[in-house]
Amino acid sequence: MMRIAPILIRTTQNYQLLCFLMVLLGMQNSILIDLDLFFLYSYQWVKQGRGEYRLFQDLFKRGLLGRAHEATDLGFVYNSHHSEFSDTRCMKVPLWMVRAVKMTGVRNPHETAEAIMTRTSSFIAEVRQQGASK
């Protein structure tokens, strides 16, 4: 049975989220190592230090987050704003208008959506491929 746990970060309480997941999985004193995890941030949140990106990056680098040498991925979409992740209205409204109200940055929100889809699809394909080879 293949387990996929893609997580799109949308909260500033990610440390609490991580602890909650550990409790749910019965790993209060452990780490999330038996799951394929996918954390994708907006560039805006990485620059502002929001969403505990540095905490997850540290755990990821030390091999304490996700399966070692498996599909776990942590990253961000360069030049993206948080609203391009959490609010699809910025794709429905004319670009000049969403830029005027600072719902998007220098990047077109449609390009950001495509980058999100590409990263997510790649992650799912990798998990499926690894599951098929076992």
FENNORRA-V695324 format. One record per residue. N is the residue number from 0. RES is the residue in one small letter. PSI is psi in whole degrees, -180 to 180 (none if undefined). NEAR is the number of other ideal C-beta (glycine too) atoms within 10 Angstrom. Layout:
n res psi near
N RES PSI NEAR
N RES PSI NEAR
This chain:
n res psi near
0 m 130 3
1 m 135 10
2 r 124 10
3 i 131 14
4 a 68 13
5 p 132 16
6 i 122 16
7 l 116 13
8 i 124 23
9 r 7 14
10 t 154 10
11 t -6 13
12 q 46 11
13 n -29 19
14 y -43 12
15 q -38 11
16 l -45 16
17 l -45 18
18 c -41 13
19 f -44 11
20 l -40 15
21 m -42 15
22 v -45 10
23 l -38 8
24 l 5 12
25 g 31 7
26 m 48 14
27 q -39 8
28 n 28 5
29 s -160 11
30 i 162 14
31 l 90 18
32 i -10 15
33 d 24 12
34 l 149 18
35 d 112 21
36 l 147 22
37 f 113 24
38 f 120 23
39 l 122 20
40 y 160 25
41 s 151 28
42 y -36 18
43 q -45 19
44 w -36 20
45 v -47 18
46 k -37 11
47 q -4 11
48 g 26 10
49 r 163 16
50 g 18 23
51 e 34 22
52 y -44 21
53 r -36 10
54 l -51 13
55 f -36 22
56 q -43 17
57 d -47 12
58 l -41 18
59 f -47 17
60 k -34 10
61 r 1 9
62 g 23 13
63 l 9 14
64 l 115 22
65 g 174 24
66 r 136 17
67 a 136 9
68 h 31 8
69 e -157 15
70 a -5 22
71 t 135 22
72 d 140 19
73 l 126 19
74 g -170 15
75 f 161 22
76 v 115 23
77 y 140 11
78 n 30 17
79 s 152 26
80 h 155 23
81 h -39 18
82 s -24 20
83 e -19 28
84 f -42 23
85 s -10 13
86 d 104 15
87 t -7 11
88 r -30 11
89 c -13 23
90 m -16 16
91 k -23 9
92 v 147 15
93 p 142 8
94 l -42 14
95 w -32 7
96 m -44 11
97 v -30 22
98 r -37 16
99 a -35 11
100 v 10 10
101 k 35 9
102 m -13 19
103 t 164 25
104 g -137 18
105 v -19 8
106 r 145 16
107 n 130 17
108 p -25 25
109 h -36 13
110 e -39 13
111 t -44 24
112 a -40 17
113 e -40 12
114 a -41 18
115 i -46 17
116 m -42 10
117 t -47 11
118 r -43 17
119 t -45 15
120 s -41 10
121 s -42 13
122 f -48 20
123 i -42 15
124 a -41 11
125 e -41 16
126 v -44 22
127 r -42 13
128 q -43 10
129 q -36 15
130 g -35 14
131 a -28 8
132 s -6 6
133 k none 5
